[in-house]
């Protein structure tokens, strides 16, 4: 059986949001599933000596323009929130807590979180917003908010990030297809060809 694609992302990445709206459909077209793996880009940037695109002189101006253009190209709604970048620890922990209990619910939450940030301009660094999103997808928000404070879930998120860096992940979205690494939403056409041809 073909291996699933591995989709590494941070909920604060505009390009990861764009990829999140397309990756499952693309994988399904070729009989594949997708493992969603939220990480925190902060430790990644610390390791690589990088920073969020919007905080880099000159490059930040271009990236803001490109976020909008890329969303239009893909036919997706997009608004860069006034508070950006934003902390995503609570949302990422919430995803893993949900995933341990209901994979479909976790996936629905991930979509809701991305859209909350980049369509509704909401602040998912606020635990109350995360709790509301959890309720929207049918989760027990009270249990979830207790869960995201557990050492088990904190450790899970940290270990996922460390494992990602060890594999060579240096940004988001970062997608592995049969071990082949692809960085960026603009690599989706390459991923499709790779899936169609078994590599190139």
N, C-alpha and C positions, 0 to 999 in steps of 0.2 A: 504494500500500500504506500502511496506517495506521502512523503513527509509534509507536515503543515509548514506554511510560511511563518516566520517569527517576526513580529512587528514590535519594535522597541520605540517608545514615544514618551514625551513629557506633555502633560495637558496644557502647558504654556507655549507649546510650539505651534505657530500658525501652519507651518508646512505639514506637521504631523496631523493637525486637524484636517487639512485637505486630503491627505492620504487616507485618513480614517474613514472618509466618506466613500472611498473607492476600493479599498484593499480587499474586503470580503467578497464583493461581487467579482473582482478580477480573479481571485483565487478560485472561487466556485466555478468559474467558466472553464477551468482546467482540472476540476475535480479535487481541488485542494481546500483545506481549512486554514485558518489563521490563528496562531497563538498571540494574543495581545499581551505585551509586557511593559507596563508603565515603569518608568525610571525617573530619577531626578537629574536634570542636566547640570545642576550646581556642582556636584562632585565630579562630573564628567569634565566640565570646563576647568575645574581646579587641576585635574590631572593633565589636561591637554594645554593649559595656559591660554584658553580661549575665553570668550564672553558671549552673551546674547548678541545676535546680529544688530539689534536696534541700539546697542550701547557702544558700537564701534564707529568712530568718526568716518564720515563719507559713506561707508558701507551701510550704516543705519538708514540713511536717507534712501538709498537704492532699495534696501530690503523692504521698507514700508511700502514703497511703490510696487514692488514685485509681489508682495502678499496680495494686494488688491487685484493686480493683473492676473496672477495665477488662479485666484478664485474665480474671476470672470471667465478665464479660459476653460475651467472645469465646470462652469455653470453652477457654482456654489455660493450661497450667501456668505458674506464675511464683513466683520467690523473689528478692527483692532481696538481692544478696550483701552480706556483712558489710563487705567492702572495696569501697566505692562512693563516688564514681565511680572508675573505674580507667583507666589508660593503655591506649590501643588502637592505638598506632602499629604495633607488630609485626603484629598481626592485619590491619590495613588494608593494610599493605605486602604481607603474604602473599596477600591477596585479589588484588591487582593482579598480582603475580608469577604466580599460578596462572591468572588470567584471560588473560594473554598466551599461555598454553600450552594451556589447556583450560577453556572457559567453563563447562561443566557441573560440572567439578570445583571451580571457583571458587565457584559457587553452592552446591554441597554444603558446601563449607568455611564459607561465610558462615552457613548455617543451623546448622552444628555449633558455630560460635563463639558465635552468639547464644544457643543452648541451653546451651552450657557456662556462660555467665555467668548467665542468668536462670532456668535450670531446675536445673542442677547446682551453681551457686554456685562456679564455678571462676575462677581468676585468669588471664585471658588476657593480662595484662601480662607474664606469665612466658613467655619464649621456649620453654621446654620444653613448656608446655601447648599453645602454638601448633603446635609440631612434632608433638606427639601427635595433635592434631586433623587436621593435614595427612596424617599416616599413615593415620588412620581413613578418609579419603576417597580413599585410594589414591595420594597424592602422594609424591614423593621428599623426605622431610623434610630430609635433609642438603643437597640442592641448594636447597631452598626457604629454609632458614635462611641459606645463603650469599647467596641472591638478595635477601633482605629487607635486607641490609646494603649492597647496591650503591647507588651514587649515582643510577643510572638509576631505580630503584624509589622511592628517597627523593624524588627530584625529581618523579616521577609523582604521588605522593600529595600533595606540596605544591602542585603545579599544579592538581590536581583540587579542592583546597580553595580555592585562590585563584579559580578559575573559578566555583565554587559561590557564593562571596561576591559576585562580580561579577554573578551572575544574581539575587541577592537572597535567597539561602539564609541564614537566620538561626537555624535550629534543626533538629531531626531528630525524626521523619522529615519530609523535604520532598520532595514529589512533583510533577513537572511532567507535565501531560497536554496535549499539543498546545500547549505553551507556557504553559498556565494553571497558576499555582502553587497548591499546597495544602500546608498545614502541619499535621502532626499525624495520628496514627492515627485520631482521631475524625472525620477528613475522608473516610475511605473510603466512607461512604454518598454523600457529595457526588460523589466521583470516579466511583462507579458510575453515578449519574444522568447525569453529564457524558458518560461513555462511551456510555450508552444513548441519549441524546438529541442528542449532538453539541454539547453546551453548553447553558447555560440562563441 
